[in-house]
Amino acid sequence: MLRKIVFIFFCTFLFQPAEGQFKGGFYAGINGTQVDGDRIAGFYKLGMNLAATVEYPLGEHMGASMEIAYTQKGSQTKWQQGVPRQYFLKLDYVEVPLMLNYHDNKKVTLSAGIGINALVYNYEEIVNYNPTNNLSSIRSLDKKDIELKAGGSYQLSRHWMINVVYSYSVLSMGISDDSPYLNGGLFNNLVSFRLGYMIKGMAQKK
């Protein structure tokens, strides 16, 4: 499924009129993540976010972009000195975000779209040192996850920008007996902070 979407998106760009000009680049940054439904609140689990992106202009201010990203998500209890870490969940995904972007005439870009994720690695660790607050392990994880995404970028120079994106699972990406949601659902919930380098730079008003 993921490979089909990438293929279709690249074919859409390939057969656009020749006067259209691509912009491409790279992102690197961190995710602050949590999993809604695991009874652990807080974006304490950090992970890296590495991506390559390409954008095709749809007009003076609009563009459609696709990324291929390696992104780390998950959940963990808050670190406290002298106290064992009670819970740790690591979820590594290959992700394809498909975004619509609005560029103003100055330095700001606003974006919204979806992210299609394929789970490539997961690890869970539980230390139930508090018998009154035991945590249950995840019963199952889906190999696919679809997220809604919204965010924006601020241009620092012709090539460099800072980027912030909020993402949330559209459907349950796993099941846990502890979850208060319908059918024990679990949902990725994260904020990404990234530094971007655009080879063609951001769209500039002529």
Helices and strands as residue ranges (DSSP letters): H 2-14, E 23-36, E 45-57, E 62-76, E 87-103, E 108-126, E 138-141, E 144-155, E 160-169, E 174-176, G 182-184, E 185-198
